[in-house]
Amino acid sequence: MTATVSKWARRYVLASVFALLCWQVGALVGAPTRTEVVLGVFGFVLHMIFGKAYALVPAYFESQLAFSRGPAVQFPFVVGGTAGLAASSLDVGPAWVAPASAGLWLFGVAVFVATLGVTIAPNVYKGETGTGEHNAALRPIDRLANAFVPVALSYLLVGSYETAALYGAVPPIFDGVSAQASHLLAAGTGALLVFALGFRLLPRFLGARPPVWAVQIVLPAATVGPALIVVGIATPSLLLVGALLEAIAVCLFALALFRMGIQSDRRRIGIYGVLAGAVFGVGGVLVGVSFAFDTAAITGPMTMLHLRFNVLGFLGLTIIGMAYQFYPPSIGRFRGSSNRTAFVSIFGIALGLLFHAASVLAGSDGLATVGTLSTLGGSIAYAYLLLSVFATRK
């Protein structure tokens, strides 16, 4: 079973990489915001989460995947759903493509949630963590982090349902606003899983422990924040509270991460991606808080900056950093597969995001183009390195 899950995990990772490249090419040619959301959140972020969750989550609950064909069954539905939603955002194809694609996506997500739900359910309330005796000191943190995985899966299911509702496939739960579905998926699922799984993975990668009190604040804040943001889009009095809670979660996570980084004597290349992601996460939530304080700040350029800082910066660079931990660039078979190339990929994306921020402040389309070229270059280097590693694992 392990070999099968690993094989499908790589396929999800490749789908994630392809979506990232499509996203950056789309950004370069001026694709609509909705296209960037679909390719960035649905394609890049969530496909990576699907693949690595199948591989990691069962072990974190001392279980084995209950339905070994779950990854294979889900794959065509989420890939096809993402492709269809991206095409419909560009007005490609007949009108039925959007609701049909949203339905495919929802069904694929239901398979994912059901497979993991059945897998971990018996051990959720038992507090099983799969933590070995050599890491016994981490068991309280592991147990706490595990408790929030079902919450993230719930956000994924509700966000996918709301996505289907946007296109009339099902009746909506909330107000039928695309930003609500996007925040349920990006903040509710993506960010919460980064925190929960990050607090399990990063102490082992770095050989240092985060403060328990920080974990106890970050995870609840990251649970409540997205829900209040979603409701607050229609009820502004709640929006500020939700934005502040999300900002607290991201900022405290960043502080805990940098503290572990200072304490650690390990300098693996992937950690630099995770640290850079935390910095952009702080920037992204600060932009979000400014929206909550002053709705006049919600302009097209600022909304795009918020999207890219959070999805490509925070979630994206964190994903890339973690990917380099799981798939070390130096074991790749292609020429130039090295930590230096990995650093170039991280630096290219980070520099591009800084150029994008400068372009918003200066109102310069030229700076925006330079930034997009830089993020595209970094993304190509990342794709090259992962393909190089996978070529050694056939």
PyMOL commands that set and color helices and strands:
alter all, ss='L'
color gray80, all
select helices_A, chain A and resi 2-29+33-60+70-89+97-124+133-147+149-166+178-206+212-232+236-263+269-293+295-297+300-326+329-331+339-362+365-391
alter helices_A, ss='H'
color red, helices_A
deselect
rebuild
show_as cartoon
